């Protein structure tokens, strides 16, 4: 076995993992910067340098523990990008967008890999080399995995931040107090329960199996969507049709048509509701009531 053969398996997973984690964290920082908080930029975290985002526990220790525990679902996390929510334009609402930015970036990376495979198969009618094919497949699987894992509604995960931003303020304050127990809850569900189950001969690894099931379903759906499989019940579109749809959306957005359409739609709905209210106010009184007040009857 040559040195290249020994290195390739590590690159096939290493490149997707590094890209997914670094761009995930950078997306958080960029969203916060766009919404008014410069903390990530000031601390040098708006960087594509992987070393700035490595977390000893989440990036190294936690994945190794999961690997040796035999869990079917591999994931981890990077050093969280610092965000001062008080500096956001609208802290409670903008918290949701900052938290969503990371998972959305992973979703886009997975779809981008699907698009590359779709172009190769449906336009050029060939598949990439085995190494590049495995790299793209690993990119899809890992990005879907890290997206799904981060959307778990437990603080300090992105899903927990989203829940905090969506809850009414009194409930959000109570939920935010659970952050101190967040990593303990995650470790209990994903490490200690599975290990205990293996020890006593029971399957307690239901969380990672649920996450793996979600990733598998997303993989199958989008593989069919991009015309890579003939899955049953999957709406498949050709790559050219998808490209035309995206171009139309971009052209409309670039010319300001989409915001205008949304504004017109909102005005139409408001006018419709106002018209209904006015019709209700002008509605004549019932005939029986009118007869009771008719002056001719008194005569």
Protein Blocks (a to p, Z undefined) as FASTA:
>chain_A
ZZklmmmmmmmmmmmmmmmmmmmmmmmmmmmmmnopaklmmnopaccbfklmpcfklmmm
mmmmmmmnopabdcdddddddddfklpmblmlmmmmmmmmmmmmmmmmmmmmmmmmmmmm
mmnopacdfklmmmmmmmmmmmmmmmmmmmpccdfbfklmmmmmmpcfklmmmmmmmmmm
mmmmmmmmmmmmmmmmmmnopafklmmmmmmmmmmmmmmmmmmmnopaccehiacddfkl
mmmmmmmmmmmmmnommmmmmmmmmmmmmmmmmmmmmmmmmpccdfklmmmmmmklmZZ
